[in-house]
């Protein structure tokens, strides 16, 4: 299991990485995930398996990631620190590694108050930055957060989530730098709506110290209303941005749009 | 201080169902300050419950007594006399969660009811407005954040900066609340100490909090 993941390699080689997010399934039949994988296989270097996105419960990111692997696609397993403490996170990470999942997106996750289980007790034993550091510790030092050694070839490619579209970009940049220094090898953004504003933010990031930055993948959100056309326009605008390492296409509850957009754009 | 809110009258009526004579006990401590369980609040509530019960055709005798604090066994002893003479079928405490438990410990043969929802440790923001400020985590790191506590005041308890949901300076979970990370960041910037926020804050040791079970502090220099 040593060596770079496909995503890691693509980013390292400066290829424009095309990533997309698979459907969530509130059930036990992951056929929608496998079907999706089959349709995006040729165009998407990796597919994100979200972790109860929007704080809405669905089949686990790990299950989706394994389903993606089975369908011949490299997964990016999101691990939010909202629902599980460090013990469960470490345990799931080792389990994921054992099952062949190696790209991990470390996030804080949407707060339960905004999801479909607002009465649930939030966890947040650790935050996304600390979890990224623990993933790095397992990967590089072969050690759990408590110092105990980890067997096997466990090596993970960790990433983080950033939001360029905020009132205080300086404050968020501070958090971005911490994620990179904690071990994030790629950064996924919140959906881009204004490519110009995004381009300006990207320039700021590229000017940071090399130790404080890593490849940035811009997210594009497709909606039923906007359809494929709106998505394509946005993707083309992003492709023109200097310094952008790739795009991640999201289409919550209308993932059917994604294969069409991928085939037209790439 | 500890901040709480009186339970809704409907819930209280359910609690006192079946009792004809109860003792309502207030507290002059924290709950008095937040207008939830002090002597005035006891008087108002006792009156409301008597009226409600009269309307139901089930009148109730509610005697009122307010202790200096209900978190001190010494003060709970003041209930001894009234309890001997009173013939009360239950005690309704309007103190924070400590009160009912200390009263229950002292009076093993009487049902003890809690009339307050104890909410949080906090302070006064303005008259009539209290906000949660401390979560008693047992390992205070507020000093590392300019004196502000992200463990409590960040809805996600993040120690390393704002989440992606902090878009316009308000909290993703509670849009009525300012994102505390904005306050922390601005304060550090103001004090020329942004560098203190650069290093990763380590994962918290929750074993010092309630997570490890109810805590106890024993001061050997003070025990007999």
Interface residues (C-beta under 8 A of the other chain):
Chain A: X82 X86 X107 X108 X110 X111 X112 X113 X114 X122 X124 X125 X126 X127 X128 X129 X130 X133 X134 X145 X161 X162 X163 X165 X166 X167 X168 X170 X171 X172 X174 X175 X177 X178 X181 X182 X190
Chain B: X155 X156 X157 X158 X159 X160 X161 X162 X163 X164 X165 X166 X167 X168 X169 X172 X173 X174 X181 X182 X185 X194 X197 X198 X200 X201 X202 X203 X204 X206
